[in-house]
Amino acid sequence: MQNFIVRITQENANLLNRAELGCFILPDTAAPDFAADFVAQAHAANKLVLTEGTDALGFYRRFATDGLIVDSSKETNPAKFLKSVQKQAPHAIIGVITRNRRHEAMIVSECEPDFVIFKFWKDGFESNKELLDWYAELFLIQNAAQIEEDFDFSTLNADFVILDDVKYSILLAK
């Protein structure tokens, strides 16, 4: 079975009890009370919490999460962007979303994030799978496939698969 990172989309901490899950993503829009409680419960269970969104850095600092998911896909200079984030959060685990192109993946990887994220949709699945296979073969930095639609992702050569909590719960029910 693949390793999963679960994005929390609903105010529900039930998945923290799943032994196979070790990492969660909270959006920076999560309600403050829920966020504080979720992070405390996760840390008590020795699980990681990353945050994402336009104010991920502020959320990371406010709630003492373990790290950040940042999106470099719209940046004109992804390396400069990522280095700035790393400087502002030197102890954070950093996952970076990159454009699904080899050149951008290489540039981002040169900055040595903890893992690089490739987004997957049904449309373009085969070309993205080819990119992920190439990346996994050449780079030591871990990778993640962020699943944006429902499809069979079991053949992906990803270190991690990122699913939202609803999709993960559906997967468990199968």
C-alpha positions as CSV (number, residue, x, y, z in Angstrom):
1,M,0.0,0.0,0.0
2,Q,1.2,3.5,-0.8
3,N,2.0,6.1,1.9
4,F,-0.6,8.7,2.2
5,I,-0.7,12.3,3.3
6,V,-4.3,13.4,4.0
7,R,-5.6,16.9,3.5
8,I,-8.2,17.8,6.1
9,T,-11.2,19.5,4.5
10,Q,-13.7,19.0,7.2
11,E,-13.5,19.8,10.9
12,N,-13.0,16.2,11.9
13,A,-10.1,14.7,13.7
14,N,-11.1,11.0,13.3
15,L,-8.4,10.1,10.9
16,L,-5.8,10.9,13.5
17,N,-6.6,7.5,15.0
18,R,-5.5,5.7,11.8
19,A,-2.2,4.0,12.5
20,E,-1.1,4.0,8.9
21,L,-1.4,7.8,8.6
22,G,1.5,9.9,9.8
23,C,1.0,13.2,8.0
24,F,-1.8,15.6,7.5
25,I,-2.3,18.9,5.7
26,L,-4.4,21.6,7.2
27,P,-5.5,24.6,5.1
28,D,-4.6,28.0,6.5
29,T,-8.4,28.7,6.4
30,A,-9.1,26.2,9.1
31,A,-11.0,27.5,12.1
32,P,-8.5,28.6,14.8
33,D,-10.0,26.5,17.6
34,F,-10.2,23.4,15.3
35,A,-6.6,24.0,14.0
36,A,-5.2,24.4,17.5
37,D,-6.9,21.2,18.7
38,F,-6.0,19.2,15.6
39,V,-2.3,20.1,15.8
40,A,-2.2,19.3,19.6
41,Q,-3.9,15.9,19.0
42,A,-1.6,15.1,16.0
43,H,1.6,16.0,18.0
44,A,0.4,13.9,20.9
45,A,0.0,11.0,18.5
46,N,3.5,11.7,17.0
47,K,2.0,12.7,13.6
48,L,3.0,15.5,11.4
49,V,0.9,18.5,10.4
50,L,1.7,20.6,7.4
51,T,-0.2,23.7,6.4
52,E,-1.0,25.1,3.0
53,G,-2.6,28.2,1.5
54,T,-1.8,31.9,0.9
55,D,-0.9,32.5,4.6
56,A,0.7,29.1,5.2
57,L,3.7,30.7,6.8
58,G,1.6,32.7,9.2
59,F,-0.4,29.6,10.1
60,Y,2.7,27.5,10.5
61,R,4.0,30.1,13.0
62,R,0.7,30.6,14.8
63,F,-0.1,26.9,15.3
64,A,3.4,25.4,15.5
65,T,2.7,23.0,12.6
66,D,5.6,20.9,11.4
67,G,5.9,22.4,8.0
68,L,4.4,23.9,4.9
69,I,3.1,23.0,1.5
70,V,4.0,25.9,-0.9
71,D,3.0,26.3,-4.5
72,S,5.7,27.4,-6.9
73,S,3.8,26.6,-10.0
74,K,2.8,30.2,-10.7
75,E,6.1,31.7,-9.7
76,T,8.3,33.3,-12.4
77,N,11.4,32.4,-10.3
78,P,10.5,29.2,-8.3
79,A,14.0,28.8,-6.9
80,K,14.0,32.4,-5.5
81,F,10.5,31.8,-4.1
82,L,11.4,28.6,-2.4
83,K,14.7,29.9,-1.0
84,S,12.7,32.8,0.6
85,V,10.3,30.4,2.2
86,Q,13.1,28.2,3.5
87,K,14.8,31.3,5.0
88,Q,11.6,32.4,6.8
89,A,11.0,28.9,8.1
90,P,14.4,27.2,8.5
91,H,13.2,24.3,10.6
92,A,10.0,23.5,8.6
93,I,9.3,20.4,6.6
94,I,8.7,21.9,3.1
95,G,6.7,20.3,0.3
96,V,6.6,22.2,-2.9
97,I,4.1,22.0,-5.7
98,T,5.8,22.4,-9.1
99,R,4.6,22.7,-12.6
100,N,4.4,19.3,-14.2
101,R,7.4,19.9,-16.3
102,R,10.9,18.4,-16.0
103,H,12.7,21.8,-16.0
104,E,10.7,23.2,-13.2
105,A,11.0,20.0,-11.2
106,M,14.8,20.1,-11.5
107,I,15.0,23.8,-10.5
108,V,12.8,23.3,-7.5
109,S,14.8,20.1,-6.5
110,E,18.1,22.1,-6.6
111,C,16.7,24.0,-3.6
112,E,16.4,20.8,-1.7
113,P,12.8,20.8,-0.3
114,D,11.8,17.8,1.7
115,F,9.5,16.6,-1.1
116,V,8.3,17.7,-4.5
117,I,4.6,17.5,-5.4
118,F,3.1,16.8,-8.8
119,K,-0.6,17.3,-9.3
120,F,-2.6,14.6,-11.2
121,W,-5.8,14.8,-13.1
122,K,-7.5,12.2,-15.4
123,D,-6.6,14.4,-18.3
124,G,-2.9,14.2,-18.8
125,F,-2.5,11.2,-16.5
126,E,-0.1,9.3,-18.7
127,S,2.3,12.2,-19.3
128,N,2.3,13.1,-15.6
129,K,2.9,9.5,-14.7
130,E,5.9,9.5,-17.1
131,L,7.2,12.7,-15.5
132,L,6.8,11.2,-12.0
133,D,8.6,8.0,-13.1
134,W,11.5,10.0,-14.5
135,Y,11.7,12.1,-11.4
136,A,11.6,9.1,-9.0
137,E,14.4,7.5,-11.0
138,L,16.8,10.5,-11.1
139,F,16.2,12.4,-7.8
140,L,16.8,11.4,-4.2
141,I,14.3,14.0,-3.0
142,Q,11.0,12.4,-2.2
143,N,8.0,13.0,-4.3
144,A,4.2,13.1,-3.9
145,A,1.3,12.7,-6.3
146,Q,-1.5,15.1,-5.4
147,I,-4.7,13.5,-6.7
148,E,-7.1,16.1,-8.0
149,E,-9.8,13.8,-9.4
150,D,-11.1,10.2,-8.9
151,F,-9.1,7.6,-10.8
152,D,-6.9,4.6,-10.1
153,F,-3.5,6.0,-8.8
154,S,-2.2,2.6,-7.6
155,T,0.4,2.4,-10.4
156,L,2.0,5.7,-9.6
157,N,5.7,5.6,-8.5
158,A,5.2,8.1,-5.8
159,D,6.7,8.1,-2.3
160,F,3.5,9.7,-1.1
161,V,-0.1,10.1,-2.4
162,I,-1.9,13.2,-1.2
163,L,-5.7,12.7,-0.9
164,D,-8.3,14.8,0.8
165,D,-10.0,13.3,3.8
166,V,-13.2,12.5,1.9
167,K,-11.4,10.6,-0.8
168,Y,-9.3,8.8,1.7
169,S,-12.4,7.7,3.7
170,I,-14.0,6.4,0.5
171,L,-10.8,4.5,-0.2
172,L,-11.0,2.9,3.3
173,A,-14.6,1.9,2.7
174,K,-13.7,-0.1,-0.5
